[in-house]
Amino acid sequence: MGLGAAEALSSNSADGWLATGGNGNILFLDHSLGVNNGGTGAKANAGASVVINNSMFTRNQVGLAFAAGGALASTKTNLISGSLTSDSAPSAFITLN
């Protein structure tokens, strides 16, 4: 799923952006916000992936997370800062052509 500019998930009691299921599900976040969530800003469960590009994750309990068997890739053009517990890091970095 690709999201347009200014898509945001904020002030949830649980996770903000969440990729679930198996079968290679991919959630692509472009120019998106995950702010002030009680769980993670963006999370990939087992069998799913999240790709973040030009997005911001701040003031969440945890910035980014991925389960065993899940992946969270970044294009290196994101702001991941200011989380309450940890900002965490993506599982991979990718280069756009």
N, C-alpha and C positions, 0 to 999 in steps of 0.2 A: 504494500500500500504506500503510495507517495502522498505526502501532505503538502499543501500550499503554504505560502508565507503567512506568518502570524497565527499558526495553529498552536494552541496552548492547552495544557492540562495543569491545573493548579488547585491547591487547597483541598485535595482529596485526603481522606483518613488513611488510605492505603497507597499503593503504587500509582504513579502517574501513567506513563506509557508502558504497556506490558505486551510482549509478544509471547503467545502461548501455543500449545498444541505441538504437533510434530510435523512430519512430512515436509520439512524444510520451509516452514512459514517464515516470511521475512517482513519486518516492519521497517520502512524507510522514512526517517524523520529529517526533513529539510526545512530550514528556517522555522524550527519549532521550539517551544518552551516547555520545560518541566520544572515548575516552581512551587515551593511551599507544600510539598506532598508529605504525608506521614510515613510513607515507605520510600521507595526509590523514585528518582526522576525518570529513569528508563531502565527496563529490566527485560532480559531474554530468558525464558524458561527452557528446560531441556528440549532439544529438537527444534528450537526456533532461533531466529537471529534478528538483531536490531542493527541498522546502519544509521549513524548520525552524521549530519552535514550542516554546517552553519547554524547550529542550534545551541541553546543555553539551558543548563541544568544547575539550579542554585536554590538554597534554602530548603532542600529536601532532607529527610533523615539520612539517606544515603544517595549520592549522586547517580552512580551507575552500578548495575549488578548483572551477573549472568550465572546461571546454574550450570552444573556439569552437563555437558552435551549441548549447551546453548552458546551463542556467540554475540558479542557486541563490538562492532567495528566502527572506527572513527576515521573521518577524512582529515583529521588534524585541524579543522577550522571551527572548533566548538569551544564554548566556555563552560567548564565544569569546575565550579568553585563555590565555597560558602555553605556546604552541606553541614548538618548538625553533627553527624557521627563521622562520616568519611566521604570524600569525593569519589574515591575509587578510580580505576583506570579501565579503558576498553580492553577487550581481549586481543584486539588486532588494530593495526592502522593500515589504511588503504590509500592509494594515490589515484586521484581522478585524472583521466586523460582529456 
